Amino acid sequence: MIRNAMAQGLKELVGRAMIDPDFLADLQRSPELVLGQFELSDEERATVRHALDRLATSPPGQRAHTLHNALLRRVAT
């Protein structure tokens, strides 16, 4: 049950990043501040940080999609 609750926090983060470009920009600028708003495990936080590293090389119009793809496998498990 706890695992599901943590996965839900990650799903909420990804969902919001997909629809809110300002949120995604805030996540990129201040990841620790934004991540603190969600119930995430250390592993999930590390996964998000890794995905954010990939965003640096993505075109601005594709960043939400890149984040989604980078985290999709983690959210689905």
Sequence and secondary structure as in RCSB ss.txt:
>XXXX:A:sequence
MIRNAMAQGLKELVGRAMIDPDFLADLQRSPELVLGQFELSDEERATVRHALDRLATSPPGQRAHTLHNALLRRV
AT
>XXXX:A:secstr
 HHHHHHHHHHHHHHHHHH HHHHHHHHH HHHHHTTS   HHHHHHHHHHHHHHTTS GGGHHHHHHHHHHHHH
H 
